[in-house]
Amino acid sequence: MTLRKGEVGKIFRVAAGFDMSLNTELSIKFNKPDSTSVTKTKTGGEVVLGTSNITDPDLGSLTANEYVEYDIEAGFLDQDGTWTGCLTYTNTGPDPDNIYIGNSFTFTVLSAC
């Protein structure tokens, strides 16, 4: 996916590769080029679990409950450059909690035209 500084409304997907249907929290931590970070969460209403099988142009075939989506909000893509991050899945049902951290991802935000 091509992302540009200042864009809003594109869907950012992260694949986990494991079933997250029993989640009590889902979060995506984004590390910006200036080394600051921001976390988007299910509790905050920003991250949703993908519940349908889909084909993403960048990630390929994704199975329901094995990926999350974040609808890019105004002001989020405020820096051009290389961003990194990871997905965290939490299930507080068992004791101790199940906490899984997905693979890291990297993407580039380009300057606006």
Number of C-alpha atoms within 10 A of each C-alpha: 14 9 17 18 18 18 16 15 10 14 13 13 21 23 21 21 13 14 13 21 15 13 18 15 19 23 22 24 16 20 17 19 15 11 9 8 13 11 15 16 17 18 12 11 9 17 22 19 20 20 14 12 13 14 11 11 8 9 12 10 12 21 18 17 21 19 24 24 18 21 14 17 14 11 11 12 18 14 18 18 15 14 19 16 19 19 23 17 21 17 18 13 11 7 7 8 11 14 14 15 13 17 13 12 13 11 13 17 21 16 13 10 5
